[in-house]
Amino acid sequence: MPASTLADPLCEDCSDPTPRHEMVSTIEGERLCGDCAEDVPRCDQCANYSRERALTVEETYLCGDCVHDWHRCADCDLYTRHVTAVVGGGDVCQGCGENYPSCSDCGYRAAEISTVSGGGEVCATCADEDYHECAACYTLISREDTYCRACAPERSRHSKVHPWDHKPSPRFHGEGPLFLGLELEIKTPSGVFTDAVDTAVDQLGDLGYLKEDSSISPCGFELVTHPMSYAYVRERFPWQLLNRLRLLGAYTDEHVGIHIHLSRAGFDSPAHIYRWLKFVYRNETQVTTLARRCSPEWAKFSTDARSRLWEYAHGTRDYAYRYEAVNVRPEHTFELRVFASSLQRQQVQAALAFAAASVDYTRGLSAAQIARRNGWEWSAFTAWLRSRPHYVVLLTELEALTCAS
């Protein structure tokens, strides 16, 4: 019996029978004869036949398979290998991205830009998170300020109190790797402002300087130190200054705080940074008790920050919120923002001691200690403190606040 033969398949375009070995396949799955295939364009990358091709910014046409990993520009609709993220405008190609202005705060291109006090231009995200309107006009100002410079109430001035944006080159004191920078917000009655400034400048010497801060109203200044090791600040900072300022009439209240900058170089690794951030955020109740305030406006323990600690530990600062418990936006430091301000020596020393001790504690915190000895727990931390006399001021303050266990 003769072997059966298969009929030649039909071209899906002209329907003519075509030997199987002469059939041509398109990317879309069509089977065509050679003549019909000649009317179908080829992909500029893989050279396969494709009826549907996408135009790229490189002026090439690619089939669906080859363009799969490319991105479509939200503006020109062309496909591109590299996109520029535009705040409020989606992802665009680099060429279209150049049509958008850059935010002076986060550096991203933005669909909408707002001018802020001082002439900077910021994106909608930074404007919402970091600025608000001046209390007397519509000018956008830092959330830490109340008035723009033009509207600020008349206040005492002093040549040794620098403008709020004064930022001299840091002078490091002591031995690292961890250095701490103290920012202490202080209020004064107008009648003692000059004496308070002169006293602070004289006592500080080259350890720090004073700055204006319009959030300190009606009168006062921010005392800022250069970076110091914990041992250096404990032994060499002029602690008697706090009492002298208090005797002059200087004071603190719920509207002012202490911020402590911790040098990024003081951490061993991203894993160490993660352990430290995790420890701070896991112990919100005890940290806010020690800090003597809970401040969702200026030092928030947000769910979003908790979910991004691993990213922050590995250097991500994009879209990070400045007014978190730990501000990760500075390039060279982490800013611990939780503490209420104070002119009580033990309270200020305890704040600095916690910054140093928490880094020291998490530096050596192992997976075994976390799993078997409750290493994340506050009680494990305070037990660790008890064997380290250089942190006794922190333990004393914790006992006074009944959170030493």
N, C-alpha and C positions, 0 to 999 in steps of 0.2 A: 504494500500500500504506500503510495507516494507521501513524503512528508508534507504537512501543510505549511503554507507560507503566510506570514502576517502581512496584511495590507499596509501600504505606506501611510503614515499619519498625515493628517491634513494640517496645513498652515492655518493658524488661528486668525490670520488676517484676511488672506485671499481664498482660503479653503482649498487650495490646490494640494494634491498628494505630493509629498516630498520624502525622499529617502531619509530614513531615520538618522543616518550619520551626517546628513546635510542640514538638519534642523538646528536652529539657533535659539538659545534661551535668553530671555530678558531678565533683568533684576526683578521685575514684577511677576515672573513666572510664566510668561507667555512662551509658546513654541512657534517660531516663525520660519518660513523658507528664507533662503539667502536673499532673494530680491526684496522681500518685504522688510527684512532686517536692515537693509541698507537705508531705509527711510527712518529708522529709529536712531536717535543720537546716542553717542557713547559717553560714559562718565569720564571726566578728565583725569581722574585718579586711578581707577581700576581698569578702565577701557571697556568695561562691560556695557552691553546695550541697556538703555533705561529710558522709558518714556517720561518719567517724572524725575527731573533733576532740580537741584537747588543752587541758586547763584550765591557765591561767597564774596566776601570783601576783597578776596584776592583775584576776583574776576574769573573764577573757574566755575564749572558746573559739575556738581557731584550727585551721584545716585543716592538713594535712601540709605543704603548700607554704609557708604563712605561718609555721609554727613551725620551719621548717628551720634557721634561724640562731639559734634560742633554745637554752637549755641546760636540761636536766632536773635538778632539785635531787635530790641523793642522799638527802636526808632525807624531804621531804614529797612528792616525786614531781611537784610542779608545775613548769611551765616558766617560766623567767625570762630576761630580757635580760642581766642582770648576775649573775655568780657570785662567791662568796667562797671562795677556796681554803682548805681546812682540812687542816692537816698530819695525816696518818693518817686522814682522814675523807672525802676526795674533794672535789668541788665542790658547794656548796650555795647556795641563794638567800640574799639579804642578810638576810632575816628569820630564817631558820634559823641563819645565821652568827652572829647576836647571842647565840645560846645557848651558843657555845663561848668559852672564855677565850682571851686573847691571850698569846702568848709574850713575855716581857719582853726577850728578846734580839733576835729577828728581827721581832717585831711581827705575825706571822701568827696566825690563829686555829688552835687545835689540839684534836684529839680527846682527847689525853692530855697532862696537864701534870705536871711534876715540880718540886718545891720544891728550890731550891738554897741553899747557904750565903749568908746575907745577906737571905733572904726572897723572892728573885725566883722567878718561875714560868716554866719553859721547856718548849718542845715536845720531842717525842721526838728530832727531828733535831738540834736544838741540844744536847740532853742527851748524845747519842751522840758528837757531834763535838767539843764544847767542854768537857765535864765528865767527871769520874770520881769514884769514891767516895773519901772521906777514908781515909788509910792506917790510921786507928784506929777509924772508925765508918762508918756507911752514908750520911752526909751527902754530897750532891753538891757538889763544889768545882771550881774552874777547873782545867783540865789542867795549868796552869803551877804549881799549888800541890800540896803533898804532904799537908797537914793542914788541917782546918777550924780556925777560930780557937779553938774550945773545946778541941780536941785538940792544938794546936800545942805542941811541946816548949818548955819555958822557954828563952827566948833573951834576949840582951842588948837593952835598950831605950834609946832616946835621944829626947829631946824634938824634935830637929831631923830625925828620920827619920819622914816622914809615913806614914799608913796606905796600903795598896796601892791604894786607890781614890781617892787624892788627885789632883785634876785642876784646877789653877788656870787662870785665863785666860792664854792664850799671850802672851808678850812677844816681838815680832819684832825681830831684830837684823840689821843689814845691809840690803842692797838686793836685792830679788827679781829675777825672779819666783819662782825656786825657793828654798824654805827647807827646811832639814834639821833634824830633831830626833833627837838621839842618846839611846838607852837602853842603858846599860852596866851589866851585872850583875857585881857584885864580891863575893867572899867574904873574910872576915877571921877570924882566930882570935879567940875571945871576949875574950882579954886585951888586944887592941889595937883592939877595936871602937870604943870611945869616941874614942880618938885619931884613928882613921881617919875617923870621922864629922866630928869637929871640923876636921880638916885639909881634907876635901872641901868642907864648907860654907864655910869661910873662903876657899878658893881659887876656888870657883865664883861667889860673890857672887850677883848677880841673873841670871846666865846659866842657872841651873838649880836643882835641888832633889834631895833624896834620898827614896826611898820604900822601904817594906817590901816584901818578896816572899818568901812562904813557900817557894817553890821554891829559894831560896838558903839552903841549910842546911849546917851548923848555925847559921851566923852570917854576916851581911853586909847589903848594901843594893843598891838599884838607883839609879844616877846618871842623872838625866833632865835634858836641857837644854831650854830654850825654843827655838823655831825660829830658826835662823841661816842666813844665806847661806853658800855654800861659802867665799867669800873671808873672811868674818867668822870662821867657825869655825877656818879655817886660821891666821889671824893673831891672834885675840883669845882663843881658848879657852886656859885655863891648862894647857898641855901638861906642864909640870913636875909637875903634880899626880899624874900616873900613876906617875912614878918615886918620888915621895914616899910614895905609898900602898904601892908595892911594897917600899920600904925599911922601912916600918912592919910589914910582914908580910902585907899584903893579897895575894890571889892569885886566879887564875881556873883553871877546869878544864873538862872536857868537858860538865859539867852546866849551864853558864851561857853566855849569848850576848850579842851586840850586835844591837839592832834599830834601824833607821834609818827615820824617817818622812819621806816626801817630799811636799811640798804639792801637791795636785791643781792648784792655781792656777798652778803652775810649768810646766805643759804647755801647748802651743799649741792643741791640739785633740784630739778623740778619736783621730784618725789618729796623732798623735804618741804618745799613751798606748799605742796598739796596737803601734807600732813598738818602743817601749821594753820593753813586756811581752814581745813576741816575741823581742827580742834577748836578754833575760835568760833566758828559757826555752829558747831554741835553743842556748845556750852553757852548759848545766848543768855539764859537766865542768870547764870553766875557771872558772866562777863558784864552784863548790864548792871547787876548789883554792885560789882566792884567799881564800875564806871560812874555809879551814882546817877545814872539817867538812862532812860529808854527814849531814843530819838528817831522815830520813823522818818522824819523830815530830813535830818542831817546825817544820820548814821544807821541806815536801814539794814536789817537782817532779812533780805528779800529771798523769796523762793527761787527767783531767776538766778541770783548770784550763787546760791547753794548748788544749783544744777550745773553751774559752769566753772566750778572750782578747778577741775582738772584742766580745762582750757586756760584759765588764768595762770595756773601753775606753769604751763608750758609757753607762756609769753603772750597769749592772746589778750589784747586790750580793746579790740574792736567793739564798739557799742557798749562798753562797760559803763555802768552808772557811777558817777563821781561820789554821790552821797550815800554810799554803802558803808557798812561797818568797817570794811577794809576797802579803801579806794585803790584799785589796781592800775589806774590810768597813768600815773607818773612813770617816766621811762626808767629811772634808776632806783626808785624806792617803792615801798608799799606804805600807804598812809592809814594808820589805825585811828579812826575818827570817833570812837565810842565815848570818850571820857568827858564828864562835866569839868568845867574849869574850876580852879581852886587856888587859894593862896596859903593853904595848909601844907606844910612841908611833907608830912607823911603821905597825904593823898597824891601829891604830884610825884613823889618818889615811888609810890606803889604803882602808879600808872607806867612809869618808865621801867620799873622792875618787872611788871607783867609782860611788857613788850619783849624785854630781853629773855625772861625766863621761859615764856611760851615758845620762843624760837629755840632756845637751848634744850628744852624738854622734848620737842618734836624732832630735833636733830637726831637723837638716839633712839627714837621710838620705833621698835621693831614690829613686824607682823605678829610674832609670837606674843609680845606684850599686849598688843591690841586684842588678839584672839583669846588669850588665856588669862590676862591680868587686867582686863577692862581699861586698856591704855587710853581710850578716848575719854574716859570718865573724869570728871572734875576731882573726885576723891583720889584717883591715882596721881593726878597732878599735884595736889596739895600734899600727899604723902611724899612725893619726890622733893617738894620744896623743903620739907622739914629737915632733910639731911644736907641742905645747902645754905649755910649761914649768910652768904652774901645776898640772899633774897629775903632776909628776915623781915625787912620793912613791908614787903608784900604780904607775908604770912600774918604779920601783926595787923595790917589793915583788913585782911580777910577775916580774922578773928573778931575784929571790932564790928564788922558787918555781918557776922554770924554766917559766913559762907566758906569756912576753912575746911570743910569736909564734904 
